[in-house]
């Protein structure tokens, strides 16, 4: 499997988990553990997490890594509207 498809696989899986509330807001997303869980490189996980920051589902925290974004009511309404549009 190519690196791009591994990144896409991790991105899609994590996105689904985040949207379904599997990870608590502000919880740390451990890159090494995710890489092991998805059987991919840490680079693929980092790239997927970076893409998820663009979706505002994950936040990059300097010197700490990545955490699940806190979601406000306004964010949920916006996100739901976007999903309905798609």
N, C-alpha and C positions, 0 to 999 in steps of 0.2 A: 504494500500500500504506500503511495506517495505521501510525502510530508504534508502537502497541502490537503490531501483527503483526510489524513489523521487529525490535522488541526480542525478541519470542518466537522469531523465526527465529534471531537471533544466540545467544540463550540455548540453544536446542536444539542448534544446531550446535556451539557451544563445549562444552556439556555432553558431547556424544558424543565430541568430540576429547579432552577431559580424561579421560573414563572409559576411552578406548582408549589412553591413554598417549602421545598425540601431543605433549604439552607436558611438558617435564621438571619435576620438583618444584622449587619455589622460583624458577622462571624468571619473568621479568617479562612481563606481558601488556600490550603497548603499545597503548593505546587508539586512537591515530591510525592505526596500521598495521592494526588489526582493523577500524576503520571503513572504511578504503579497501578492504580485502579483501572485506568483506561488502557494500560499497556502501551503507552506512547512515551516519547521523549519529553523532558521538562520544557524544551523549546516549543513543542507543539502545544503544551498546556499554557505556557506564557503567551503565545500568540493568540490562542483562543480567549484567554482572560483579557488581553488587550482589546480584542474585538468586542467583548462583552462590556467593556468600559464605554465604548461608543454607543451601545444600546442602553446605557445608564443602569445596567443591572449589577455591575461590579464597579468598585472604586479602587484605584491604585493609590496606596498610601506610602509615601516616601519612607524608606528604611523599614517598612513592615510588610510589604507585599500587596496582596489583593484581599479585599473584604467584600462581602455581600452588601450591596447598596441598601440603605434604609429607604423604605418606600412610604411616601405620604399618601393621603387620600387623593390629593390632586394628581400625584404621579400615577396612581392606579387608574384614575379616570382617563388620563391621557393615554396610558398604555392600552387600556381596554378599547378606547376609541381607535387607536392605531391598529389593533388586532382585528377589530370589526371591519375597518377599511380594507384590510388585506383579504 
